[in-house]
């Protein structure tokens, strides 16, 4: 299974995969709260996150199965990402109006906590990476991470890759791939977040890269 650079018209597939992969993720449960219907609200929230990348023409990576269906994906922010275009700002307001003020306030609390440890040097940011639950355990996350690291390593502007995680068990996994913890914050009783960074020179350690097929 080759990692592909996806076009924006595959955004619905990306949202589908990430909504499945992040179904019970702490951030989603915290931001959306108890208001029903959870499944619809989850797709709306994930769609907002993905649209931020699409409006900016940032990379969408993916892996298709043998039938051509997307089963794994990752979204990224490029170094020096510009301010959001007006169309994105309008879309963002419409989405938060749909999800409600309380959900927006919870998201802003989470975002403020994570931004305390933002990496100042130009770098790539891994926004979301997910594999459909029915395809987990097949090494697809590793393939996507290799592709992310290859993109950062090929860009002379980039000093590395940052990401955040809200699952403590992910810390040792990302450490295995060369990430170090840059900061940790508790957002609420049910949510804490860690910011991690992998310097681009870690790519010289001999780890394999599957590359990206455009």
C-alpha positions as CSV (number, residue, x, y, z in Angstrom):
1,X,0.0,0.0,0.0
2,X,1.6,3.2,-1.2
3,X,1.2,6.6,0.6
4,X,-0.5,9.0,-1.8
5,X,-0.8,12.8,-1.9
6,X,-4.5,13.3,-2.0
7,X,-6.4,15.9,-3.9
8,X,-8.9,18.2,-2.2
9,X,-11.8,16.3,-3.8
10,X,-11.0,13.4,-1.5
11,X,-11.8,15.5,1.5
12,X,-15.0,13.5,2.3
13,X,-12.9,10.3,2.4
14,X,-10.4,12.0,4.7
15,X,-13.2,13.1,7.0
16,X,-14.7,9.6,7.0
17,X,-11.5,7.9,8.0
18,X,-10.6,10.4,10.7
19,X,-14.1,10.4,12.2
20,X,-13.8,6.6,12.5
21,X,-10.2,6.6,13.8
22,X,-10.9,9.4,16.4
23,X,-14.4,8.3,17.4
24,X,-13.5,8.0,21.1
25,X,-10.5,10.3,21.1
26,X,-10.3,12.5,24.3
27,X,-10.3,15.8,22.4
28,X,-13.5,15.0,20.4
29,X,-15.4,13.8,23.5
30,X,-14.3,16.8,25.4
31,X,-15.1,19.4,22.8
32,X,-18.4,18.0,21.7
33,X,-19.6,17.2,25.1
34,X,-22.8,15.2,25.8
35,X,-25.0,16.9,23.3
36,X,-26.5,14.5,20.7
37,X,-26.2,13.4,18.0
38,X,-22.5,12.6,18.6
39,X,-21.8,11.0,15.2
40,X,-23.0,13.9,13.2
41,X,-21.3,16.5,15.3
42,X,-18.1,14.5,15.2
43,X,-18.1,14.5,11.4
44,X,-18.8,18.2,11.4
45,X,-15.9,18.9,13.8
46,X,-13.5,16.7,11.9
47,X,-14.6,18.4,8.7
48,X,-13.7,21.7,10.2
49,X,-10.2,20.5,11.0
50,X,-9.7,19.0,7.6
51,X,-11.1,22.1,5.8
52,X,-8.4,24.2,7.4
53,X,-5.9,22.2,5.5
54,X,-7.9,22.2,2.2
55,X,-8.5,25.9,2.2
56,X,-4.7,26.4,2.6
57,X,-3.7,23.7,0.1
58,X,-1.7,21.9,2.8
59,X,-0.8,18.2,2.3
60,X,-3.4,15.5,2.7
61,X,-1.7,12.0,2.7
62,X,-3.5,8.7,2.4
63,X,-3.4,5.0,1.9
64,X,-6.0,3.2,-0.2
65,X,-6.9,-0.5,0.1
66,X,-7.0,-2.9,-2.8
67,X,-10.5,-1.6,-3.7
68,X,-9.4,2.0,-3.9
69,X,-11.1,3.0,-0.6
70,X,-9.2,5.3,1.7
71,X,-8.3,3.5,5.0
72,X,-5.6,5.7,6.5
73,X,-4.8,9.4,6.3
74,X,-2.8,12.2,7.7
75,X,-3.2,16.0,7.4
76,X,-0.3,18.5,7.7
77,X,0.5,22.2,8.0
78,X,3.4,23.5,6.0
79,X,6.2,25.7,7.5
80,X,5.2,29.4,7.5
81,X,1.5,28.6,7.1
82,X,-0.3,31.8,6.1
83,X,-3.2,33.4,7.9
84,X,-6.5,31.7,7.2
85,X,-8.2,33.0,4.0
86,X,-11.6,34.7,4.4
87,X,-13.5,31.7,3.0
88,X,-12.1,29.6,5.8
89,X,-12.9,32.1,8.5
90,X,-16.5,32.3,7.2
91,X,-16.8,28.5,7.2
92,X,-15.3,28.3,10.7
93,X,-17.9,30.7,12.0
94,X,-20.7,28.7,10.4
95,X,-19.5,25.4,11.9
96,X,-19.2,26.8,15.4
97,X,-22.6,28.3,15.1
98,X,-23.8,24.8,14.3
99,X,-21.9,23.1,17.1
100,X,-22.7,25.7,19.7
101,X,-20.9,28.2,22.0
102,X,-20.1,25.7,24.7
103,X,-18.3,23.4,22.2
104,X,-16.4,26.4,20.8
105,X,-15.4,27.5,24.3
106,X,-14.1,24.0,25.1
107,X,-12.1,23.8,21.9
108,X,-10.6,27.3,22.5
109,X,-9.6,26.1,26.0
110,X,-7.9,23.1,24.5
111,X,-6.2,25.1,21.7
112,X,-4.9,27.7,24.2
113,X,-3.4,25.0,26.4
114,X,-1.6,23.4,23.4
115,X,-0.4,26.7,22.0
116,X,1.7,27.3,25.1
117,X,4.3,25.0,23.7
118,X,4.1,26.0,20.0
119,X,7.4,25.5,18.2
120,X,8.7,28.8,17.0
121,X,11.1,27.7,14.3
122,X,9.7,26.9,10.8
123,X,8.5,23.3,10.7
124,X,5.8,20.9,9.5
125,X,2.9,20.2,11.9
126,X,1.2,16.8,11.8
127,X,-2.4,17.8,12.5
128,X,-4.1,14.4,12.5
129,X,-3.1,10.9,11.6
130,X,-5.6,8.1,11.7
131,X,-6.4,4.6,10.4
132,X,-9.9,3.1,10.1
133,X,-10.5,0.8,13.1
134,X,-10.9,-2.2,10.8
135,X,-7.4,-1.7,9.3
136,X,-5.4,-0.9,12.4
137,X,-2.5,-3.1,13.4
138,X,-1.2,-3.4,9.7
139,X,1.6,-0.8,9.9
140,X,-0.3,1.9,8.1
141,X,0.5,4.6,10.7
142,X,4.2,3.8,10.3
143,X,3.9,4.3,6.5
144,X,2.2,7.6,7.0
145,X,4.8,8.8,9.5
146,X,7.6,7.8,7.2
147,X,6.0,9.9,4.5
148,X,5.5,12.8,6.8
149,X,9.1,12.7,7.9
150,X,10.3,12.4,4.2
151,X,8.3,15.5,3.3
152,X,9.9,17.5,6.2
153,X,13.3,16.2,5.4
154,X,13.0,17.3,1.7
155,X,12.0,20.8,2.6
156,X,14.9,23.1,3.3
157,X,12.6,25.5,5.3
158,X,11.6,22.8,7.8
159,X,13.4,22.1,11.1
160,X,11.3,19.1,11.8
161,X,7.8,17.9,12.6
162,X,5.6,18.8,15.6
163,X,2.4,17.1,16.8
164,X,0.2,16.9,19.9
165,X,-1.3,13.9,21.5
166,X,-3.9,13.5,24.2
167,X,-3.3,9.8,25.0
168,X,-0.4,9.1,27.5
169,X,0.1,5.7,25.9
170,X,1.1,7.4,22.6
171,X,4.2,9.1,24.2
172,X,6.3,5.9,24.1
173,X,5.2,5.2,20.5
174,X,6.2,8.6,19.2
175,X,9.4,8.5,21.2
176,X,10.3,5.4,19.2
177,X,10.0,7.5,16.1
178,X,12.3,10.2,17.4
179,X,9.8,12.7,19.0
180,X,10.6,14.4,22.3
181,X,8.1,16.0,24.6
182,X,8.2,19.8,24.5
183,X,5.4,20.6,26.9
184,X,2.4,19.2,28.8
185,X,-0.8,20.8,30.0
186,X,-4.0,19.7,31.7
187,X,-7.0,21.2,30.0
188,X,-9.7,19.7,32.2
189,X,-10.2,16.8,34.5
190,X,-10.8,14.5,31.6
191,X,-8.2,16.0,29.1
192,X,-4.5,16.7,29.0
193,X,-2.3,17.3,26.1
194,X,1.4,16.9,25.2
195,X,3.3,18.7,22.4
196,X,6.1,16.7,20.8
197,X,8.7,17.6,18.2
198,X,11.0,15.5,16.0
199,X,14.0,17.5,14.5
200,X,14.6,17.0,10.9
201,X,18.2,15.9,11.4
202,X,16.8,12.8,13.1
203,X,16.0,11.6,9.5
204,X,19.7,10.8,9.2
205,X,19.5,7.9,11.6
206,X,18.8,5.4,8.9
207,X,15.0,5.0,9.4
208,X,13.3,3.9,6.3
209,X,11.0,6.1,4.3
210,X,8.4,4.8,1.9
211,X,8.1,8.2,0.2
212,X,5.0,9.7,-1.3
213,X,3.4,9.0,-4.6
214,X,2.0,12.2,-6.1
